Amino acid sequence: MKFDPYLPCPGGKPEKVKFCCRDLVPDLARLAQLQSGNQTEAYIRHLDALLAKHPDRTCLRVLRAHEWLNQSNLHAAAELVEPLLNQQPNNPLLLLYSAPHAAARESPAEGLARLYGALAVVTTMPREVLLTTAYGLLEVLADKHLPMAASHLASIITQVAGDQAAEFPLLKEIADDPSTVWHLAMNPLAGDPYPEGDEPWAESYRATKPLRRKLKVFEERSQLEALVAAYPAAQQAWFRLGCVRGILADHAGALEALRKAAALENSLDLAVLAESIAQLLEPNSTLLVRMPSLAWEVREPELLKTHLGTHPCCQSPPAHKQPKGHFYCCLADRPLSGANGPSADGGLPGVLAYLHLFERSERGGPILAARAASPVGAACFPQCIHDLLGTAPGGESWLVAPVDPPEMPVAVEPEFISAVITPASIGCTDMREAMRQTLLRWLKKWQNQPSPHLEGQTPASAASDPRLRIKLLALLLNWEAATARMEIHADELFALARERLGLPQPAPPVVDADLPFVPFALLCYVPIDLQQSLSTAELFHIASHSLHLVALRRLADALENSRHDELLNALYVRCCALVADGTAVLAEQLYWIERMRRAAEQVNADLFPLDLRRIGLLSTMKKWDEALEVTRQAEAYARSQRPPDLRQRLALLQNIAQQLEQAAEGDKSAAASQQIWTPQAEAAPTKSTLWLPGQD
């Protein structure tokens, strides 16, 4: 491709290459040729040779700094560009390439000042340049644990990167775990969740919106600070000021502004949202918990594995799904009901702890590691482990000596919810009702227990206190966001919690059309307007990026009857696929795959891959007759469509049918003859045989 000398100077100057770097045009053309051919080593060698010959040329220094940042060498990049900043203080590329190092060496605020300063002086920025420098800065912010600043920057990078976002590992790490601060602080930052109204300060507040759109964050902060000084009751301005201060890594200032927004009474919903973010920023936040964990050297690992694998309160995957040399299981809060469905009270068992038995370790011998699954399990941990283990045959303890356990990450974990164990055979409708009964059981216990999040008050008493009521609503909002990816239908769970406590449900947020971002905690409450395909697509983008199962389910339900529109139909199918892939509950997976199949059938898409997934799920659930029926349907469909690989498909389906028939017969024989040994629980010794940290 021919080099264009009329492109802007790669050094960030306003002149074109032909007028700024006339003598370097042939060399810059050669560099462009090497770069377009992916000859990275030759490109860097040629660039280094040019720098040795022209050490003071801005364009060459900037190009080399870009390569250093690609290698995560912040110091080398800064050494090249910072000496030039004195002569060119408004050069956007010099500001950008020095930002990550400034954040690491001086302060995060200085790095952010350079980044947003660069974005404020240019209307367009080369995509690759912005991604490289912003991602380098994001790594520094994440390392220094500045969630509001990092999550806002992550949202910018995600927008700019588009389909390339998956190439940035830190973006995936932030997106993978919405129970962390990163996601809970994400997306209240660019838009207005509520309308401004007709207050005297509203016009001044609206005047800050163009600054927000252009990412002129420092100017916006100055205007907002002047606005709240003139109008101390401007709740919306206080809220936005808290967000802007958080973007600029001023946590103390953000906390102060958000608390003031939460204390004002103009809008209860905005007060709750402000309090929910403030709870995440508190230096000693009770919202962030680290689950306790313990580990021991153990004796008789094979017997212990049998003990755990057959205990009535334990569930473990089949042996063929266990990693080699590693056995793991989960401990339930009640005996499992097997494949017969929910317990006698209609509920499902909750998970108290996870156990991992490693046959070999760094010490050489077997190790048992245990960690609480949630605050519900932490409340009785490690006593529940002691009760589970009892004693080994002969009356000895299974445990030889304690070892250092793995450190658990800090996360937001609801104190009254645990993961549940769903029998494989339970249907989708039965699961929803069983889940409801389980949640009612948990809620009844929780609402009358003192909570550290509510200054030691019970949720029931906090609901009637005007000040603690906002704390309680914010707490529920944060927990709802943290459970957005769980299979427990968090929207129904928390609606039930608010109803039992006499609290209002969150109001649907008004999404700013110019800045279509919404708070993560309110994502499942955003009104869906199918007449505006763009806003629907934006909602899908945010929900899919974070795998927000509640929002994706809700969006799919709204889209199901609008499949005449090609874009909306594509979004519907993708929503179904993401929910099916995101849930671990087999009945849910099957339900959403069947919805995908109905949509695919209407547009004459190939149904064979979906039928294979249905057969696999039904087989895992041991519904052999249903799996066999789907196999026959898939065979009839293949014969009617006559695809190019018809013979291979028919051979595969016939083989599957034979295996299903054999499995069904095997199950009938096993049910008639097999007896599973369950060890009788021995009386707990008077003195605990559990090794705890600090014991002799």
N, C-alpha and C positions, 0 to 999 in steps of 0.2 A: 504494500500500500504506500502511495507516495506521501511524503511528509509535507504538511501544510505550513508554510512559514508565517501565515497570517493567524495562526492559533495564538491564544494568550500565552505570555511568557510562563514557562513552568516554574519560575522562581517566585510567582505571586505578584509581580509588578503589573500595572495596568496596561503597559504597552504590548504590542504584538511581537512575536519572536523576531520578525524581520527587522524591526526598528530597535529592539532592545538588545538582541544577541546576534547581530548580523554576522559576526565573524565565527559564531559557533553553529550556524545553520547546518552545514554538512555533518558536523559531529552529532548534533541533536537528531538529525535525520537517521544517522547510523544507529544511534541508541534506540530510536523508535522502531527501527527495523528488527533489531535484536530482541527487543521486548515483545513485539508482536509475534515473533517466532518462538517465544518461550525459551530463549537461550539465556537463562538467568546468569550463569557463571560468566559467559562472554560479555554480557551487558555490564556486570559489576566491574570486570577487569577493564573494560574500555572507559567506564565512568571514573574509576580510580586513576587511570592514566590521564584523563582530562583534568581531574582535580589537582593532580600533581603539577600540571602545566599552568592551570588557571585557578589557584587556590582561593581567590576572593570572589569568584563569580557566584552570584546568588542562585542562579538556576541549577548549577551543578551541585551546590551544597544541599539544596532542597531535594533534588532527585536522589542523592546518596542518603540523606536522612530518611527518606521514604523506605529505602531498602533496609536500613538499620531497624526501623520500627517493625518492618515485616519479620525481623529476626528477634523482636522483643528486646532490643538493645536500646533502652531509653537514653542512657547516658551518652552513647556515641552519637545518636541523632541530635541531642541537645547541644553537644559540643560544636556541631557544624552550624547550627542555625542561630543560637543565642548571641554570638558576637555581632551578628548583623542587625539584631533588634534595636540597638541604640540608634542606628541610622534609619531604620525602616520600622518604626513602632506600630504602624497600622498594616503591615504586610500580613495578609490573612494566613498564608502558608507558613511563614515563620512563626506566627502565633500558634498555629495548629501543631506543627511538628515539635515545638518546645513544650506543649501543654502536658503530655504524660510525665515527662521528667520533672517539670515544675511541681506537679501534684505529688510526686514521690519525694522530691528533695525539699521543697519549701512548704507547701500546704496544699491540700485538695482544693481549697478555695482559689488559690492562685492558678492551678491547672484549669479549673472550670472557667475562671475569668478569661484565660487566653482562648479557650475553645469557643465560648459564647461571644467573646470579643471578635474572633475571626468570622463567626457566622453573622455577626451584626454589620460587618463592613462590606459583605459581598452578597449579591442576590442569588448567585449560583455557585456551587462548589463541586469540583470533580468528585464523582461518586467514590472512586477507589481511594482518593486522598482522605476524604471524610471518614470512610469506614476504617482505614488503617489507623488514623490518629485517634478517633473516638474510641475504638476498641482497646487501644493501648491505654487510654485514660480510664476506660471502664475497668480494666484489670486492676489498676491502682485503687480505684474507689471500692471495688469489691474486697480487695485485700485489707483496706482500712475500715471495712464494715460501715459504709455510708449508704444505707439502703435507698433513701429517697433520691439522692443524687445519682446513684448507680442505676436505679430502676427507670428514672426519666431518660437517662442517656441510653439505656438498653432499648427503650421504646423508640427512640430516634434511630438507632442503628437498625432495629428490626424493620422500620418503615423504609429506610434507605436501601437496606440489603435485599428486601423482598424475598425471592426464592432462594437467595444465597445465605439467608440467616442461619441455615443448618450448618454452614461451614465454620461458624464461630462457636467453639465449645462452651464458652462462658454463658452465652445467650441460652444455650440448651440447658446448662446447669441451673440457671435462674428459672427457666420455664418449667423444668422437670419437677420442682417441688414447691407447690403453692402454699405449703404449710410453713414456709420460711418467711422472714420479714420482706424479702425481695418482692415477692408477688403481692403481698398484702399492701405494700406501700405503692404499688405500681398503678398508674393510670388515674389517680385523682389530680394529675398534675398539669395537664395541658388544656383541659376544657372546663366548662362550668356545669356542675351537676344540677344546679337549681337556677331558676330565673332571678334576675336582679330586682324586679319590682319597681315601684315608683318612689322610692325613698329619695331624699334630697341629694344623696351622694351617688345615685345610680348613674347619672350621666358621666361623672368623673370615673366611675368604675368601668363603664363601657369603653371609655377612651383608652383603657389599658389593653384592650383586646388586640389591636393591631401589633402591639409590641410582643404579645404572647405568640401570635401567629408567626412573627419573624424571629422568634427566639431571642429577642433583646431583653434578656432576663434581668440584667442589672438596672436598666432603665425602668423596667416594670417594677422592680423592688422599690426604687426611689419614689416612684409615683404612688405606690400603694402605702408606703410609710407616711407620705405626706397626707394621703387620704384618711388613714385611720387616726392621725393626729388631729385632723379637723373634725372627723366624725367618729368618735370612739364607739358608737353603737352599730357601725357598719359591719355586720356579721359576715357578709359575703367577702368583703375586702380583707378582714382578719383571716378568714379561711384561706383565701388565695395567697395572702402574704406568707402564711405558714408554709404553704406548698412551695412557694418561690424560694424562701429561705432554706427549705430542705433540699431543693434542687441545687442550691449553691453551697451545700455541705455545712450550713449553719444550724446544727441540730438544736442548740439551746434557744436560738431565736425562733426556730420553727415551732418548738414545743410551747414557747411563750404565746405565740400568735394563735396557735391552734387551741390552747386552753382558753384564751379570751373568746374565740369564736364559739367554743363549747359552752361557755358561761352565759352567752347572750341568748335571749328568748325569742328572737324574730322567727326562727325556723327550727323546730325540734329535729327534723331530719338532718339539717346541716350541722346542728350542734352534735348529734350522734356521730356523724361522719368525721367531724373534726376530732372528737374524743377518741374515736377508733384509731385514727392515725397517731394521735398523741400517745396512746397506750403503747404503741410499737416503738416510740422514740425515747421513752423514759429510760434514764441510765440504768436503773435497777428494775426493769419491767417485770412484773409478776406474770405477764402474759407469755413470756418466752421461757420454756422449760427444757430441761435436759433429762431424758428418761434414765433412771438408775440401771446399772448393769453390774453383773458379778461374773467371775470365772474361777474355775477350780481345775486342778488335776484330779482325775477320777480313776477308780479301779474297775475292773470287769466291764469294759466298754460294750462288749457284745450283749451281756446280760442287761446292762443299763439301757441299751438301744431297744431290746425286747420289752423291758419294763415301760419305757416311754411310748413305744409304738402301740402297746395294747392297753394302756391306761384309759379308763372311761372318760377322762377329762382332756385327753390329748388327741390332736389330729395331726397326721403327717402325710405327705404325698406318698404315692406308691413307690416301692423300692426302685423300680426302673427309672423314676424321675428324680431320685436322690443323687446329688453329685458324688463321685467316687471319693471315699474316705471322709464323707461329711454327711451326718444325719441331722435333720432339723424337724422341729414340730412346734405347734402352738398349744398353749395351755388355756383351756376355757374356764369360765367362771361357774360352770355347772356340767354335769355329765352330758355327753353328746347323745343326741337321739338317733344317731345313725342315719339310714336312708329313709326313715319313715316320716320325715317332716319335722315341724317345729316341736318344741317341748310341750308338756301337758298344759302349761299356761298360755300357749299360743305364741311364745316368744322364741328368739334364737339365742344360742350361747354367745357371749362376748369373749374376746381374747384378752387374757390378763398378761401373758408374757410369751416371748419367743425363746426357744432353746436350740442351741447348736452344739452338736457333739462332733468334735474333730478327732479322728483316729490318730493322727500324727500332728505334732506341733513343734515350735522352735525348741521347746524343752525336751522333745523326743517322745513323751508319752501322750496319752489322750487327754483332751481338754473339753470341759463342758462350759459353755458361755450362755448366760441368760440375761435378758433385758426386758424391762417392763414394756408393754405394748402401748400404754396410754396412762394418763393420770389416774384412771380407774384402776389399772393394774399396779401403778406405783404406790397407791394407798395401802396395798397389802403385800408389797414386795419388800423383803424376800420371803415372808412367811408362807406365801402361796407356793414358792419353790420348795420350801422345806416340807410342806404338807404333801406335795406331789412326789418327792423323792422317797420319803420314809427311810427305810434302811434296806441294805442289800441282804441277800440270803446269808444267814449266819448271824444277823444282828449288827453287822458292821455298817458304818456309813459308806455310801458310794464315793464320798468326797475325801480326797487325800490331803490336799493343801490348797489354799487360795492363791490365785495368780492375778496379775494386773488385768482388769477387763478392758475391752476396747472403749474409747471415749465416744459417747453418743453426741450427735449434732444438736444444737439448740434449735427449737422449732416451736410453733404455736400449736398447742394440743388442747382441745376442749376437755374440761375436767370431768364431764359427765358422759362422754361418748367413748366407746371402744370399737375396734373392728369387730365384725360378727362372723360367725362360721355358718355358712349356708349349705345345707345338705344338697348334694349334686342333683337329686331327683326332684327338688322342689320347683314348682312352676312359678312364672313371673307374678301372677296375681296373688298366689299364696305367699310368695316372698314379701310382697309389699305389706300385706296384712301382718305377717309375722314380724316384720321390721317395726311396724307401728306399735305392736304390743311390747316389743323389746324397748323401744324408746320411751313408752309410757312408764315402764318399770324403772328405767334409769332416771327419768325426769322426776318421778314421785319421790325418789330418794334424794336427788340433788337439790331440789328447790327448798328443802328445809335443813340443808347443811351449811354451816358458816363457810364463806369463801374468802381466800386471801386477796382475790381481785376486787372485793367489795368491802374492804376495810374490816373484814371479819364478820360482816353481816350475812345473813342468809339471803338468797335470791328473792324469796317471798317477801322479806321485810324491806329489801332494797327497792323493790318495785313500787313501794308506797312512799319512798323518800324522794323528793324532787331532784336533789343533787345526785344521789346514788342511782336513781332511775336512768339518767343519761349514761352513767358508767356501765350499768347492766345492759342497756340496749347496745352500746358500743362493743361490749364484750361479746355479746351474741353475734353481732355483725362480723367481728374478726374471726370468731370460731366458725361461722358459716362460710366465710371465704376460705378458711384453712381446710375445710372438709369438702370443698367444691369438687374434688376429683375422687372422693370416696363413692362407693356403690350404695350409700345409705340414703340417697335422695335428700340431700341436706336442706333443700327448700322446704319440703314437707316437715322435716324434723324441727327446724327452727321456727316455722310458723306455728307448730304445735307447742313449742316451748314458750313463745310469746303469748299464745292464747291462754295457756294454763296460768301464766303469771299476770294476766290482765294488761299486757303491753301492746302498743300499736304495731302493726306490720309496717315495714319500710314503704315509703311512697315511691312510685316509679320516678326515676330521675329524668329531668329534661336534658336531652343531649344537645349540645351546641352543634349546629350544622356545619359551622366553619372549622371547629376543632372537635372532631367526633371521637373523643376519648371519654370513658366513663370510669368511675372507681371500680376496682376489681371486686370489692365487696358487694357492689350493687349491680354487677353484671347480669345476674339472673332476673333483675327487676326492670330492665330497660324495656320500654314499649317497642313492640315489633311492628313496623309499618311496611308491609310487603309492596306498597306502591312506590316506595323509595328503595330501589334495588341497591343503591350505593350504601345506604345506612345499614341495610341487612347484610351486605357483604362485609362492611366494617365490623359489625357485631360478630360475624362468623370468624373474621380474622383474629380478633382479640380472644374469643372463646377457644378457637382451635390452637392458637399459639400456646395457651396455658393449659389446654385440655380441661377446660371448665365443663365437667360433665353435665352439671345442672343446666347451664346456659345452652349447651349443645342439644340436650334433650328437648328443652323448651323451644328452641329455634326449629328443630326438626318437626315438632308437633304443628308449629305455625306454618311450615312450608309444605306439609304433606298434601294438602289439597290445592296447591298452586303449581303443579308440575307441568302446566301448559307453557310456562315461561322457561326457556332453556337454561338461563343462568340460575334461576331459583331451583330448578330440578337438580342441577349439578350440585348446588349447595346442600340440598336435601340429602342426596346420596352421600356426600362427604360427611355430613353431620352423623348420619347413621353409621358410617364406617368408623368414624372416630370414637363414637360411644361404644360400639362393639369391641374395638381394640382396647379401649380404656378401662373397661370394667372387667373384674375378675370373676364376677358371678356368671356361671354358665347359662342360667336361664335368661339373664339380661342379654348376653352375647347372642344367644339364639333368637331372641325377640327382635333385636335390631338387624340381624342378618336377614331375617325373614322380611322385614320392612324394606331393606335394600333390594331384596329379590323382587318384591312386588313392583318397586319403582323401575328396576332394570327390565322387567317383563313388559312394561308399558312402552318402553322405547326400543324394544327388540334387541336388547343387549344380550351378550352370552351369559347364560345362567349357570353354566357348568362349574366355574370356580366357587360360586356361592353355594351350590348344592353340595360340593365336596366339604365345605366348611360346616354345613348343617349336619351332614352325616358324621363328621368327626366329633362335633359337640354332643349329638345324641348318643354316640357310642361312649363318650366319656361319662355321660350321665346314666349309662347302662339302660337306655331306652332302645333296646335292640329292635323291637317290632317297628317303632317309628322310624328308626334309621334305615331299616330294610325297605320300608315303604318309600322313603325319599330316594333310596337307591334305584328302586324300580321306576319312579317318576323321572329321575335323571336319565335313565336308560331310554325311556319312551321319548323324552324330549330330544335326546341326541339323535335318535332314529328319524325324528320328524324334521330336524334341522339339517342333518347330513353335513356336518363340518368336515374339513379336510382330514382331520385326525380321528375320524369316526371309529375306525377299527381299534385304535389305541384306547379311546375312551370306553368303548364297550368292554374290552378286555379288562380294563381297570375296574369298572363297575361290577363285572361278574366276579372278579376276585374279591372285591369288598363284600359282595353279597354272601359269598361262601364263608368269609371270616365272621360276618355278623351272625349267620346261622349257627356256626360252631360256638361262638361266644355265648349266644342265648342258651344253647344246650348245656354248655359248661356251667353257666350260672345256675340252671335248674338243678344240676347234679350237686353243685357245691352247697346250695341252699338245703338240700336234703341230708347231706352228710357232714359238712364242715362245722366244727366247733372252734370258736376263737377263745383262747385262754386269756383271761384277765386276772392279774394277780390280786389277791385279796389285800385290802388296805390294812397294814399293820398299825397297831397303836403307836402314836408318836411317843418317843422316849421323853422322860421327864426333863432331861437336859438336852438342849438343842444340839444336834450333830451337824448343823450347818455352819460352815466356816464363813465368818464375816470379816470385813476389813477391820484391823485393829485387835483381833483376837490373838492370844498367845498360841 
